[in-house]
Structure formats: C-alpha cells, structure tokens
Amino acid sequence: MHGLILFLLAASCASLGGDHPRSIALTFDDLPVAPHSLTFNEAKRTTDKLLAALKPAGSPAVAFVNESKLEVPGETDRRLSLLRAWVDGGHELGNHTYSHPDLNTTPLLNFQSDILRGERLTRPMMRSAGKQLRWFRHPFTHTGPTQQIKFNLELFLKRKGYRVAPFTIENSDWLFSKVWLDAVHRGDQETAARIKDAYLDFNDIMFGWFERLSVETFSRDIPQVLLLHANPLNAEVLPEMLARIRARGYRFVSLDEAMSDSVYETRDGYVGKEGPSYIHRWAVTRGLPNRLRDEPDPPAWVSQRSRAQDSTAAAR
Ligand SMILES: [Zn+2]
C-alpha cells in the first residue's frame, strides 16, 4: 500500500518537472522608471502596476536605481516615494550608478565617483528597512573595455561591499518599450497592440535561445536571472509575461537563491565593449565558441520604427 502511494507521489512529481523545476530571479534596471521623461503620474502608474504584477510571483526582485532620475524640480520627494514602494513591497534596491555613464567612454575614476554618488539616498533607505545596499549592476551591462579597467573596477566594488548582479536572459525590452510608448502617446492603439504582441513573442524566443545556450554551456538547465527595465511596457505586460514564464516550468526565486547554484561561481572571462548575457561570458571562460553573433534580433520592423523615431526627434 505504502509502495503504491510513494509510486503515485513520484509519478505526480515527475509530471510537474521532477525534482529540479526551472527557476528564475527577476531584476529591474533604471529605477525609478525608464525613460526619465515620463511624467510623475506615468511613473507612479508604472511603479504600481509592476509591483502589483510582482506580488503573485512571491519572491523578491532586485531593482537598480539611478539617483539622478530623482532630481526632477519639485518632484524629488514624490519620485523618492516610488523607490520606497519597491522596498515596502519586499524588494531590494541596488546601485546602477548615479547618472548611468558608459564605462566604455568614461574614465574609471569618474565612473567610480558616479557609483558613490549613486548611493546617497538608496543606502539610507535600505538601512531604514533593516537591509544593506549590496548589489551593483553596470549601466548597459558594460563591465570594462580592457582587462585592466575591468579588474580595477571589480576591486573597487569589492572594497565598497558590492556584489555584481549578473543576468542571463534579456529581451531588448527597452527597444520595444520605446516604440510602444511612442504609439501610445500618438493614440495609435493598433500599432501599440502589435508591438505588445511582438514583445511577448520575442521574450519567448529569447527564453528558448538562452535555455539552449545554458545546456550547450553547462549541459543542464541553470537558474536564470532576467534583466528587465522599470518601464511602462513591462508594467502593461508583466502579468502575461510571468504566466508565460511559469508555463515554461519556472518558479520565481530571489537573486541570492539563483546565485547559490555553482554555475554562478564561474569566472566572467569576457572583456570587451559589449554587455552580453553572463552565459556568453561563461562560455568564453570555458573555452567554448562565443555565440553572441548568433543571438536572435528583435523583428526588423520594430528596429526600423525605433530608428525612424530617432531621426524625427533629431529633425525637431
Ligand atoms: Zn540601465
């Protein structure tokens, strides 16, 4: 009798994905919101929707702040309250520098002072919630164009008590959000809906790509870390996106839990001007071919819209 029950239990566990269901940690960049040009009401709506969508995920996200974005005349306190909402929601803030400089073009000393300037408000805010500010993510995920810059910055971050937050999956959300927001502001609902669908489909494509790359690099599924931006498009689609991620067999975990897997002890052996997923970086470390060139691109019509938007803006 007991044997039969155990067998049935084992069979039902197997149908749910066995002992090792996939796991993923969620991270958000460019807080309080991207783009910086959003009105306070748009920023508030974006924050509220993101936080509401994250609640059922049941695990804390890490959200990376650019404090320069708080400095909107007459709105600093209100914009600061958006960060407080993330902390109150059980999430953790990280440092994404003060003004989002590019390490490829910024002298290291200036970059380092931008990091310190970027913790003036978030560090005390985390402390008041009984937590430490401990995560750092490089703007554009550019970790250093030369070995020397990369090494010296790593040393600086370690001395300041920061741990670099890697990411393994990204989906060009900033590009889709840029063209989606333009369509919404023009009242073009049809195009906005098309972009939204294309974004969710592209997210599926990127999950498939990075899952295959994980197996190619480590011969197994690995706990993933998703990089998203705190933007209005993600606020709009997050419930649907998280449902699709769940349907692939994932459960949501904290960044700490994802990074407790031994994969995250792999050295980041990539040096260069791009900011690729850590799976690419680890593949380089392990002497495997760099597959960055094979990575799927967003649909051409979306990129074309983005370029057209840039040239219209430049002509103004
Ligand atoms: Zn960023």
Boltz pocket constraint, residues with backbone or C-beta under 6 A from the ligand:
constraints:
  - pocket:
      binder: B
      contacts: [[A, 29], [A, 30], [A, 96], [A, 100], [A, 138], [A, 139], [A, 140]]
      max_distance: 6.0
